[in-house]
Amino acid sequence: MTAGADPVDPQQVRTRRLIAAAVSVIVVIALVFGVKGCLDGRKEQALKDYNRDVASLVQESDANADEFFAALTATATSSTDVQSQVSQLRLRSKAQTREAENLDVPGQMKPPHRNLLIALGLLEEAIGKTADRIPAALSTDSATAEPAVLTIAGEMRAFLAADVVYRRRTVALIKQVLDDDDIGGQTIQDSTFLPNDGWLDPPTVARRIHADAGRGAGSEASSAPLAPGSHGHGLLAVSVGTLALTAGANASNRPVASSNVTFNVKFANQGENPETDVRVRVTISGTGTKTITAQKTVDQTTAGAEATVAVPLGQAPPIGTGVKIKVEVRKVRGESNVANNVAEYPAIFTRG
């Protein structure tokens, strides 16, 4: 000990050490809480960012779906143009799916994210498959158009499924994560990929996309109640231009060929009920010739009344060779007698 220095008080030393230790503990606690608060803040921000990114993607997907249905229902548009537009929308949908796959997904958001990818994948596939079937659906050949319309109506169920998956397994799970972490003030994006249930009904789809020859698709399977009383039609007469066709094996019909031959078909509603979506089909066939089929649909016929519909062939018929022209008013639901619905006309198309 240095001469003249005050002796060190052991109690004071212990007190100073205790104070230093307490300060150290406080500093450590502050650091722990500070780091935890920082981590919690980063976690909360990551969850908010994910929700925002999903909202942006779903808004884009909804807009893409809107353009898809607008393209399908556009008037005065060729099947090639519609197919091209829908194909471009599929590429956009595919890009949106890839963007979703590359999102930064917090661990808690992985379950809803898996379902988001399912929903976007359903949209991408449905748009692509619809694009593939558009030319066939818009064909004038009902045998080609009707199966294509059925396929397109089936693809609309994928839009409905995407809505269900997104709402129940993406939106609901995102909300659960945000609620569990007490994160309020967030808006979770809703979606309506399928505009309405009419797109699930094949005849409605055919009308909306202007697939006239496909309007019989699925009509036989309708579950709507059948009105009491008789149903059905009878074929009355068929003409091509000014030429009235004559049925029978010995008939000699010489219609003039052109690039757009049109058959005028007269028929009557011989039942006790009005009928909707009445399809009139013309088929031309012959040995060594390609079968040509065209169909036109009458929106509604009235019980006891006659109707005439023009059925354009859509292409030039074979010239100078014997063919059979079959004209049929197709059976409606509840119709039992179809003997007078159809007639066959032997013919040879001549040059004009």
C-alpha positions in Angstrom: 0.0 0.0 0.0 1.3 3.5 -0.9 2.0 5.7 2.0 -0.7 8.2 2.6 -3.3 6.3 0.4 -6.7 5.5 1.9 -7.2 1.8 2.5 -9.6 0.0 0.0 -12.9 -0.8 1.5 -13.8 -4.5 0.5 -17.5 -3.7 0.8 -17.2 -0.9 -1.6 -15.3 -3.1 -4.1 -18.1 -5.7 -3.9 -20.7 -3.1 -4.4 -19.0 -1.7 -7.5 -18.7 -5.2 -8.9 -22.3 -5.9 -8.3 -23.3 -2.7 -10.0 -21.0 -3.5 -13.0 -22.6 -7.0 -13.2 -26.1 -5.6 -13.1 -25.3 -3.1 -15.8 -23.8 -5.9 -17.9 -27.0 -8.0 -17.4 -29.1 -5.0 -18.4 -27.1 -4.4 -21.5 -27.3 -8.1 -22.5 -31.1 -8.1 -21.9 -31.4 -5.0 -23.9 -29.4 -6.5 -26.7 -31.5 -9.7 -26.7 -34.7 -7.8 -26.8 -33.4 -5.5 -29.4 -32.3 -8.4 -31.6 -35.6 -10.2 -31.0 -37.5 -7.0 -31.9 -35.4 -6.6 -35.0 -36.0 -10.2 -36.0 -39.8 -10.0 -35.3 -39.9 -6.8 -37.3 -38.2 -8.5 -40.3 -40.4 -11.5 -40.0 -43.6 -9.4 -39.9 -42.3 -7.4 -42.9 -41.6 -10.6 -44.8 -45.1 -11.8 -44.3 -46.6 -8.5 -45.4 -44.3 -8.5 -48.4 -45.5 -12.0 -49.4 -49.1 -11.0 -49.1 -48.5 -7.9 -51.2 -46.7 -10.0 -53.9 -49.5 -12.5 -54.0 -52.1 -9.7 -54.3 -50.2 -8.2 -57.3 -49.9 -11.6 -59.0 -53.6 -12.5 -58.5 -54.7 -9.1 -59.9 -52.7 -9.8 -63.0 -54.1 -13.3 -63.3 -57.7 -11.9 -62.9 -57.0 -9.4 -65.6 -55.6 -12.1 -67.9 -58.8 -14.2 -67.3 -60.9 -11.2 -68.2 -59.1 -10.8 -71.5 -59.5 -14.6 -72.1 -63.3 -14.5 -71.8 -63.4 -11.2 -73.9 -61.4 -12.9 -76.7 -63.8 -15.9 -76.7 -66.9 -13.8 -76.9 -65.7 -11.2 -79.4 -67.8 -10.9 -82.5 -66.7 -10.9 -86.2 -63.4 -12.5 -85.3 -61.9 -15.5 -87.2 -61.1 -18.7 -85.4 -57.4 -18.1 -86.3 -57.5 -14.7 -84.6 -59.2 -16.0 -81.5 -56.8 -18.9 -81.2 -53.8 -16.5 -81.6 -55.2 -14.2 -78.9 -55.9 -17.0 -76.5 -52.4 -18.5 -77.1 -50.8 -15.2 -76.2 -52.8 -15.1 -73.0 -51.6 -18.6 -72.2 -48.0 -17.4 -72.5 -48.8 -14.6 -70.1 -50.4 -17.0 -67.7 -47.4 -19.2 -67.9 -45.2 -16.2 -67.1 -47.3 -15.5 -64.1 -46.9 -19.0 -62.8 -43.1 -18.8 -63.2 -43.2 -15.5 -61.3 -45.1 -17.1 -58.5 -42.5 -19.9 -58.4 -39.7 -17.4 -57.9 -41.4 -15.5 -55.0 -39.5 -15.2 -51.7 -41.8 -17.3 -49.5 -41.5 -17.2 -45.7 -41.6 -20.6 -44.1 -45.1 -20.1 -42.6 -46.4 -19.2 -46.0 -45.3 -22.3 -47.8 -48.7 -24.2 -47.4 -50.7 -21.3 -49.0 -48.1 -20.9 -51.6 -48.3 -24.5 -52.8 -52.0 -23.9 -53.4 -51.4 -20.7 -55.2 -49.2 -22.5 -57.6 -51.9 -25.1 -58.1 -54.5 -22.4 -58.9 -52.3 -20.6 -61.4 -51.3 -23.9 -63.0 -54.9 -24.8 -63.5 -55.5 -21.5 -65.3 -52.5 -21.9 -67.5 -53.5 -25.4 -68.6 -57.2 -24.5 -69.2 -56.3 -21.5 -71.3 -53.9 -23.6 -73.4 -56.3 -26.4 -74.0 -59.0 -24.0 -74.9 -56.7 -22.4 -77.5 -56.1 -25.8 -79.0 -59.9 -26.5 -79.5 -61.0 -23.1 -80.7 -60.7 -23.9 -84.5 -62.7 -27.1 -84.1 -65.3 -25.4 -82.0 -65.9 -22.7 -84.6 -66.1 -25.2 -87.4 -69.3 -25.3 -89.5 -69.3 -29.1 -89.1 -71.3 -30.0 -86.1 -69.6 -33.4 -85.8 -66.3 -31.5 -85.3 -67.7 -28.5 -83.4 -69.8 -30.2 -80.7 -67.0 -32.3 -79.2 -64.7 -29.3 -79.2 -67.4 -27.2 -77.4 -67.8 -30.0 -74.8 -64.0 -29.9 -74.2 -64.0 -26.1 -73.8 -66.9 -26.3 -71.3 -65.0 -28.9 -69.4 -61.9 -26.6 -69.2 -64.1 -24.0 -67.6 -64.3 -26.3 -64.6 -60.6 -25.7 -64.2 -61.3 -22.0 -63.8 -63.9 -22.8 -61.1 -61.4 -25.1 -59.4 -58.8 -22.4 -59.4 -61.2 -20.0 -57.7 -62.0 -22.6 -55.0 -58.4 -23.6 -54.4 -57.2 -20.0 -54.2 -60.0 -18.8 -51.9 -60.1 -21.8 -49.6 -56.5 -22.9 -49.5 -54.5 -19.7 -50.3 -56.5 -16.8 -49.0 -57.7 -18.7 -45.9 -54.2 -19.9 -45.0 -52.6 -16.5 -45.5 -55.2 -15.0 -43.2 -54.5 -17.7 -40.6 -50.7 -16.9 -40.7 -51.3 -13.2 -40.4 -53.8 -13.7 -37.5 -51.5 -16.1 -35.7 -48.8 -13.4 -35.8 -51.2 -10.6 -34.8 -50.5 -8.8 -38.0 -53.5 -6.6 -38.8 -54.4 -4.0 -41.4 -53.7 -6.3 -44.3 -56.0 -6.8 -47.3 -55.8 -10.3 -48.9 -56.6 -10.2 -52.6 -59.8 -12.1 -53.7 -60.3 -13.5 -57.1 -63.0 -14.3 -59.7 -61.3 -16.3 -62.5 -64.6 -17.8 -63.7 -67.1 -14.9 -64.4 -70.3 -17.0 -63.9 -71.6 -20.6 -63.9 -73.0 -20.2 -67.4 -69.6 -21.1 -68.8 -70.0 -24.6 -67.4 -73.0 -25.3 -69.7 -71.9 -26.5 -73.2 -74.9 -25.0 -75.1 -74.3 -21.7 -73.3 -70.6 -21.8 -74.1 -71.4 -22.5 -77.8 -73.7 -19.4 -77.9 -71.2 -17.2 -76.2 -68.2 -18.1 -78.4 -70.4 -18.0 -81.6 -69.9 -21.7 -82.3 -73.2 -22.1 -84.1 -72.6 -25.7 -85.2 -71.6 -26.7 -81.7 -74.8 -25.5 -80.0 -76.1 -29.1 -79.6 -73.2 -30.0 -77.4 -74.5 -31.5 -74.2 -78.1 -30.6 -74.9 -79.3 -34.3 -74.7 -77.9 -34.5 -71.2 -79.8 -31.5 -69.8 -81.4 -32.0 -66.4 -83.9 -29.2 -66.8 -87.5 -30.3 -66.2 -89.3 -31.3 -69.5 -92.5 -29.4 -70.2 -95.6 -31.6 -70.4 -97.2 -32.2 -73.8 -95.8 -33.3 -77.1 -92.5 -32.0 -78.5 -90.9 -32.1 -81.9 -90.6 -30.8 -85.5 -91.3 -31.9 -89.0 -89.3 -31.1 -92.2 -91.4 -29.4 -94.8 -89.2 -28.3 -97.7 -85.6 -27.6 -98.8 -84.3 -25.4 -101.5 -81.0 -24.2 -102.9 -81.4 -20.8 -104.4 -84.5 -20.9 -106.5 -84.4 -24.7 -106.9 -86.7 -26.7 -104.7 -85.2 -30.1 -103.9 -87.2 -33.3 -104.6 -86.8 -36.3 -102.4 -86.8 -39.9 -103.6 -84.4 -42.3 -105.3 -85.6 -41.3 -108.8 -85.4 -37.6 -108.2 -83.1 -35.5 -110.4 -81.8 -32.4 -108.5 -79.3 -30.2 -110.3 -78.4 -27.4 -107.9 -75.8 -24.8 -109.0 -72.5 -25.0 -107.1 -70.7 -22.0 -105.7 -68.1 -21.2 -103.0 -71.0 -20.5 -100.6 -73.9 -22.8 -101.4 -76.8 -22.1 -99.0 -79.7 -24.4 -98.2 -83.0 -22.9 -97.2 -84.8 -25.3 -94.9 -88.4 -24.9 -94.0 -89.8 -26.9 -91.0 -92.6 -26.7 -88.5 -92.9 -27.1 -84.7 -95.5 -29.8 -84.6 -95.5 -30.2 -80.9 -97.4 -28.4 -78.1 -94.4 -26.6 -76.7 -91.9 -23.9 -77.8 -88.4 -25.3 -78.4 -85.0 -23.7 -78.0 -81.7 -24.3 -79.8 -83.3 -26.2 -82.6 -80.5 -27.5 -84.9 -80.8 -28.0 -88.6 -78.1 -30.1 -90.2 -77.2 -30.6 -93.9 -74.8 -33.4 -94.9 -73.4 -34.0 -98.4 -71.8 -37.4 -99.1 -71.0 -39.6 -102.0 -68.7 -42.2 -103.3 -65.1 -40.9 -103.6 -66.0 -37.5 -102.2 -65.3 -35.9 -98.8 -68.4 -35.7 -96.6 -69.4 -32.1 -95.9 -71.5 -31.2 -92.9 -73.0 -27.8 -92.0 -75.4 -26.9 -89.2 -77.4 -23.9 -88.2 -79.3 -23.3 -84.9 -82.6 -21.6 -84.5 -82.9 -19.9 -81.1 -86.5 -20.7 -80.6 -89.6 -22.1 -82.4 -93.2 -21.7 -81.5 -95.7 -24.5 -81.1 -97.7 -24.9 -84.3 -95.6 -22.3 -86.3 -93.3 -22.7 -89.3 -89.7 -21.5 -89.5 -87.2 -21.2 -92.2 -83.4 -21.2 -91.6 -80.6 -20.6 -94.1 -77.7 -23.1 -93.7 -74.6 -22.1 -95.6 -72.4 -25.0 -96.6 -69.2 -23.0 -96.0 -67.3 -24.6 -98.9 -67.8 -25.6 -102.5 -69.5 -29.0 -103.0 -68.2 -31.6 -105.5 -69.2 -30.8 -109.1 -70.5 -33.3 -111.7 -70.6 -36.3 -109.5 -73.6 -37.9 -107.8 -74.1 -37.1 -104.1 -76.7 -37.5 -101.4 -77.9 -34.4 -99.6 -79.3 -35.3 -96.2 -81.3 -32.6 -94.4 -82.3 -33.2 -90.8 -84.1 -31.2 -88.1 -82.4 -32.7 -85.1 -84.3 -34.3 -82.3 -85.2 -32.2 -79.3 -85.8 -33.4 -75.8 -89.1 -35.2 -75.4 -89.5 -35.8 -79.1 -90.7 -39.4 -79.8 -91.5 -39.3 -83.6 -88.5 -38.4 -85.7 -89.6 -40.1 -88.9 -90.5 -36.8 -90.5 -87.5 -34.9 -89.3 -85.2 -36.0 -92.1 -85.1 -36.3 -95.9 -82.6 -37.3 -98.5 -82.1 -35.8 -101.9 -80.0 -37.3 -104.7 -78.3 -34.6 -106.6 -75.5 -33.6 -109.0 -74.0 -30.1 -108.5 -73.4 -28.2 -111.7 -71.3 -25.2 -112.6 -73.0 -21.8 -112.6 
